[in-house]
Amino acid sequence: MDMTTNRRRFLIGTGLAAAAAAFPAFAQDKPKLRFSAVFSEQDIRAEMMKQFADAIKDDFTFEGYYGGNLFKQGTELVAIQRGNLEMGNIAPQDISKQIPAWSVVTAAYLFRDAAHLKTFFNSDLGAEMKKMAEDQLGIRVLGPTYFGARQVGLKPEKEIRTPADMAGIKLRMPGGDAWQFLGEALGANPVPMAYAEVYTGMQTGAIDGQDNPLPNVENMKFYEVMSQIVMTSHLVGFDLLVVSKKVWDEMDSDKQARFQAAADAAIDFSTEKHLAHEAELVTFFKEKGLKIYEPDIAAFRSYAQEKYLASDLAKDWPEGMVEKINAL
């Protein structure tokens, strides 16, 4: 009797142990999503990604890497294409390096505001651009992550009213033809420089300034080495929340719907927080002693549009796209 009881206990014990050992393996069966972004963990968009991660936690194990710690700015897209990354916050300028037609959405003074940007990406025009990226680059664009209208922040105290006043200004821009051309379209002398080097660059005089939305200026403390902010509002700043097409295609339709809904909700949350924060920051920077003013926007818009339409970039734009976007 004792032998039978002991044997039964042994079998039950080993069965439970096997089940316990198997459970973590089962829990780890969820696909891993590595996400890379250049923005810091204090950024509103990092909050956005934490909200997104929470919404998809039943389907995926999310790993977020911020501050360019996993992949440097501009290299995330290639990392996804090589299978070294599943998700990224990708600049449209990086897409335009591989699909020149995409440079149209990087043009100065194209989108009016965050609402116009969202309307475009939800339209047939946006679907056309997203399909282009999916077919040619192997990425699924989930939506645009608005991070504020880009303004010119300068260390020199020279007042800027028109593009002519920007002559000789060494303005930091990210690497890539589309970014460098944007600097030229503002009348400046663009200088390619990594995002993480901008603070030191202004501090040492390697550059005279940078162009970023106000929340970025706060996050990176650029205002500490600036004297003024010229409210050019020359570009509605946005990146793209993307996932590898391979990962997307491996989901069934229900999972895809949940995934997209999670992205939509997180992006809307981030957009609203950015809009509210931008308004607050004008007062904050003035209190820090910075001069903040609006230049001749009409002069900047006219100069920029003429530069773009006469450039090689415009030759690759889908016919009539600018007019259609303006009409949305």
Secondary structure, 3 states (H helix, E strand, C coil): CHHHHHHHHHHHHHHHHHHHHHHHHHHCCCCEEEEECCCCCCCHHHHHHHHHHHHCCCCCEEEEECCCCCCCCCCHHHHHHCCCCCEEEECHHHHHHHCHHHHHHHCCCCCCCHHHHHHHHCCHHHHHHHHHHHHHHCEEEEEEEEEEEEEEEECCCCCCCCHHHHCCCEEEECCCHHHHHHHHHCCCEEEECCHHHHHHHHHHCCCCEEEECHHHHHHCCHHHHCCEEEEEEEEEEEEEEEEEHHHHHCCCHHHHHHHHHHHHHHHHHHHHHHHHHHHHHHHHHHHCCCEEECCCHHHHHHHHHHHHHCCCHHHHCCCCHHHHHHHC
